[in-house]
């Protein structure tokens, strides 16, 4: 099942090219079930709705750094974040992003600090569905409700990683939540991104240094993971700077495709 949020905080199920509106059946459920007679409900074309984050208000946004060997190599070569060059997850640890940074594909990225290098990073994102504390690697995936694509937008610099990655709109989730039963193996998912039509990143999650189960085991040893928490699993090589006017298209063979526009941040009241 593919669950989305769209337009004026409506809840929908995506089937083919249509979004069926299940808002009145969903209530406040984080992961609503599909009502019978879905095709009798109001529907809109997917391309005709504004996609919001499929997770409305994550309690925590966890993220794994340096989880693809080729990405480590490009970061070592460029040294774009001096003072934060630790190349092993066990040493670097995970990091947290502010929940206020979350947007959906249809909301886009409002870029600040145009004088500084700001990169996109496409990632597989897991959404926690069942509380997890001190879980084993063998049971870790039982706590995942579903998956989506994520863009971890990153200002490069010497400040703390979480600080540079938590700017409003710098955590993009979408296009929708694909429930875990439709993802046969999270370690065999193709992810890619283009920038203004040019291929930038392309990899398979099988290339992760730490698989998702190990990441969840590691994280749950430090934090209690709760339903609605989201987990960014790391990015492959090919990160690239963004500028206002850019169009990013992130794709997955399993999770769908989302189009994200970059614009310049406009301060309120100006």
C-alpha positions as CSV (number, residue, x, y, z in Angstrom):
1,X,0.0,0.0,0.0
2,X,1.1,3.5,-0.8
3,X,-0.1,6.2,1.7
4,X,0.3,9.9,1.1
5,X,-0.6,13.3,2.4
6,X,-1.6,15.9,-0.1
7,X,-3.1,19.3,-0.7
8,X,-4.8,20.7,2.4
9,X,-3.5,17.9,4.7
10,X,-5.7,15.2,3.0
11,X,-4.8,11.5,3.4
12,X,-4.7,9.3,0.3
13,X,-3.9,5.9,-1.1
14,X,-2.0,5.9,-4.3
15,X,-3.1,3.3,-6.9
16,X,-1.6,3.6,-10.3
17,X,-1.8,7.2,-11.4
18,X,-4.6,8.1,-9.0
19,X,-4.8,9.3,-5.3
20,X,-7.9,8.1,-3.5
21,X,-9.0,10.4,-0.7
22,X,-9.4,8.4,2.6
23,X,-9.3,11.4,4.9
24,X,-12.6,10.8,6.5
25,X,-11.7,7.2,7.3
26,X,-8.1,7.9,8.4
27,X,-8.8,9.9,11.5
28,X,-5.6,10.7,13.4
29,X,-4.1,7.3,12.7
30,X,-0.4,7.4,11.8
31,X,-0.8,4.4,9.5
32,X,-4.5,4.2,8.5
33,X,-5.9,1.1,6.9
34,X,-7.5,1.1,3.5
35,X,-11.4,1.2,3.6
36,X,-13.3,-1.3,1.5
37,X,-14.7,0.1,-1.8
38,X,-11.6,2.3,-2.3
39,X,-12.4,2.9,-6.0
40,X,-15.7,4.5,-5.0
41,X,-14.0,7.3,-3.1
42,X,-13.1,10.6,-4.5
43,X,-9.9,10.5,-6.6
44,X,-7.4,12.8,-8.3
45,X,-4.5,12.3,-10.6
46,X,-1.2,12.0,-8.8
47,X,0.3,14.7,-11.0
48,X,-2.6,17.1,-10.0
49,X,-2.0,17.1,-6.2
50,X,0.6,18.8,-4.0
51,X,2.4,16.1,-2.2
52,X,3.2,16.8,1.5
53,X,5.4,14.7,3.7
54,X,3.9,11.2,4.2
55,X,4.8,11.4,7.9
56,X,3.1,14.5,9.3
57,X,5.2,15.2,12.4
58,X,8.1,12.8,13.1
59,X,9.1,12.6,16.7
60,X,12.7,12.0,15.7
61,X,14.6,12.2,12.5
62,X,17.7,9.9,12.8
63,X,20.4,9.8,10.1
64,X,23.4,7.7,9.4
65,X,26.5,9.5,8.0
66,X,29.2,7.9,5.8
67,X,27.3,4.7,5.0
68,X,28.5,4.3,1.4
69,X,32.1,3.7,0.6
70,X,32.1,5.8,-2.6
71,X,30.6,8.7,-0.8
72,X,33.2,8.5,1.9
73,X,35.9,8.7,-0.8
74,X,34.4,11.8,-2.4
75,X,34.0,13.6,1.0
76,X,37.7,12.7,1.8
77,X,38.8,14.2,-1.5
78,X,36.7,17.4,-1.2
79,X,37.0,18.0,2.6
80,X,33.9,20.1,2.5
81,X,33.1,19.9,6.2
82,X,36.3,20.3,8.1
83,X,36.3,19.1,11.7
84,X,33.6,16.5,10.9
85,X,35.6,14.0,8.9
86,X,35.1,10.8,10.8
87,X,34.7,7.9,8.4
88,X,33.2,5.1,10.5
89,X,29.6,5.1,11.8
90,X,30.6,3.5,15.1
91,X,33.0,6.4,15.8
92,X,30.9,9.2,14.2
93,X,27.6,7.9,15.7
94,X,24.2,8.9,14.2
95,X,22.9,12.4,14.1
96,X,19.5,14.0,14.6
97,X,17.6,16.5,12.4
98,X,14.9,18.9,13.6
99,X,11.4,17.8,12.8
100,X,10.6,21.4,11.7
101,X,12.9,20.8,8.7
102,X,10.4,18.3,7.2
103,X,8.6,19.0,3.9
104,X,7.0,17.0,1.1
105,X,8.0,16.9,-2.5
106,X,5.3,19.4,-3.5
107,X,6.5,22.0,-1.0
108,X,10.1,22.2,-2.3
109,X,13.3,23.5,-0.8
110,X,13.7,27.1,0.3
111,X,17.5,27.6,0.1
112,X,19.2,29.9,2.5
113,X,22.9,31.1,2.7
114,X,23.4,31.2,-1.0
115,X,27.1,32.1,-0.5
116,X,27.7,28.7,1.0
117,X,27.9,25.3,-0.6
118,X,24.7,23.4,-0.1
119,X,24.3,19.8,-1.3
120,X,21.5,17.4,-1.9
121,X,21.8,13.8,-0.7
122,X,19.3,11.2,-1.8
123,X,18.6,8.3,0.7
124,X,16.4,5.4,1.5
125,X,14.3,6.3,4.6
126,X,12.7,3.9,6.9
127,X,9.6,4.9,9.0
128,X,9.3,3.2,12.4
129,X,5.9,1.6,13.0
130,X,6.4,-0.2,16.4
131,X,8.3,0.9,19.5
132,X,11.9,-0.3,19.5
133,X,14.3,-0.2,22.4
134,X,17.4,-2.4,22.5
135,X,16.2,-4.6,19.7
136,X,18.4,-7.2,18.0
137,X,19.5,-7.0,14.4
138,X,17.5,-10.1,13.7
139,X,14.2,-8.5,14.9
140,X,14.9,-4.9,13.8
141,X,13.0,-4.9,10.6
142,X,9.8,-6.0,12.4
143,X,9.7,-2.5,13.8
144,X,9.5,-0.8,10.3
145,X,6.1,0.3,9.0
146,X,7.3,1.4,5.6
147,X,9.7,3.3,3.4
148,X,10.1,6.4,1.3
149,X,12.7,8.5,-0.4
150,X,14.5,11.3,1.4
151,X,16.6,14.3,0.5
152,X,19.0,15.3,3.2
153,X,19.9,18.9,2.3
154,X,23.2,19.9,3.8
155,X,25.0,23.2,4.2
156,X,28.7,22.4,4.2
157,X,30.9,23.9,6.9
158,X,32.5,23.5,10.3
159,X,29.4,23.7,12.5
160,X,27.8,20.7,14.1
161,X,26.3,18.3,11.4
162,X,22.8,18.4,12.9
163,X,22.8,22.3,13.0
164,X,23.7,22.5,9.3
165,X,21.1,19.9,8.2
166,X,18.1,21.1,10.2
167,X,17.2,24.3,8.3
168,X,13.5,24.6,7.4
169,X,12.6,22.5,4.3
170,X,16.0,20.7,4.3
171,X,14.5,17.3,5.0
172,X,12.3,16.2,2.1
173,X,10.2,13.0,2.4
174,X,8.2,11.4,-0.4
175,X,6.6,10.9,-2.7
176,X,4.6,8.6,-0.3
177,X,5.0,5.9,2.3
178,X,5.3,2.5,0.8
179,X,4.3,-0.1,3.4
180,X,6.9,-2.7,4.4
181,X,4.9,-5.6,2.9
182,X,5.5,-4.1,-0.6
183,X,9.3,-3.8,-0.1
184,X,10.7,-7.3,-0.4
185,X,14.2,-6.4,0.7
186,X,15.2,-2.9,1.9
187,X,18.8,-3.9,1.0
188,X,18.0,-4.3,-2.7
189,X,16.4,-1.0,-3.6
190,X,17.6,1.2,-6.4
191,X,17.8,4.9,-5.6
192,X,18.9,7.7,-7.9
193,X,18.5,11.5,-8.5
194,X,18.9,13.9,-11.4
195,X,19.5,17.6,-11.2
196,X,18.0,19.6,-14.0
197,X,17.9,16.4,-16.0
198,X,21.5,15.4,-15.4
199,X,22.1,12.1,-13.5
200,X,23.9,12.7,-10.3
201,X,23.5,9.8,-7.8
202,X,22.6,6.2,-8.6
203,X,23.2,3.2,-6.4
204,X,21.6,0.2,-4.7
205,X,21.0,0.0,-1.0
206,X,23.0,-3.3,-1.1
207,X,26.1,-1.0,-1.2
208,X,25.4,0.2,2.3
209,X,28.3,-0.4,4.8
210,X,25.7,-0.9,7.6
211,X,22.4,-2.4,6.6
212,X,19.2,-1.0,7.9
213,X,18.8,-3.8,10.5
214,X,22.2,-3.0,12.0
215,X,21.4,0.7,12.0
216,X,18.1,0.1,13.9
217,X,19.9,-2.2,16.4
218,X,22.6,0.5,16.9
219,X,20.1,3.4,17.3
220,X,17.7,1.5,19.6
221,X,20.6,1.0,22.0
222,X,20.7,4.7,22.5
223,X,17.2,5.9,21.9
224,X,13.7,4.4,22.1
225,X,12.4,4.5,18.6
226,X,8.7,5.3,18.4
227,X,6.0,5.0,15.7
228,X,6.5,7.9,13.2
229,X,10.2,8.3,13.8
230,X,12.1,8.4,10.5
231,X,15.5,7.0,9.7
232,X,17.8,8.3,6.9
233,X,20.2,5.5,6.0
234,X,23.0,7.3,4.3
235,X,23.7,8.6,0.8
236,X,25.8,7.2,-2.1
237,X,28.4,9.1,-4.1
238,X,27.5,12.0,-6.4
239,X,26.2,14.7,-4.1
240,X,26.2,18.1,-5.8
241,X,25.5,21.7,-4.9
242,X,22.0,23.1,-5.4
243,X,20.9,26.6,-6.5
244,X,17.5,28.3,-6.7
245,X,15.8,27.3,-9.9
246,X,17.1,23.7,-9.8
247,X,14.7,20.8,-10.2
248,X,15.7,17.6,-8.4
249,X,14.0,14.3,-9.4
250,X,14.6,11.4,-7.0
251,X,13.6,8.0,-8.1
252,X,13.4,4.4,-6.9
253,X,12.3,1.2,-8.6
254,X,10.2,0.3,-5.5
255,X,9.3,3.7,-3.9
256,X,8.3,5.9,-6.8
257,X,9.5,9.2,-8.1
258,X,9.3,12.7,-6.6
259,X,10.0,16.1,-8.2
260,X,11.4,18.7,-5.9
261,X,12.0,22.4,-6.9
262,X,14.6,24.6,-5.2
263,X,13.8,28.3,-4.6
264,X,15.5,31.1,-2.7
265,X,14.3,31.5,0.8
266,X,12.2,34.7,1.3
267,X,12.1,36.0,4.8
268,X,8.5,36.5,6.1
269,X,7.4,40.1,6.0
270,X,9.6,41.1,3.1
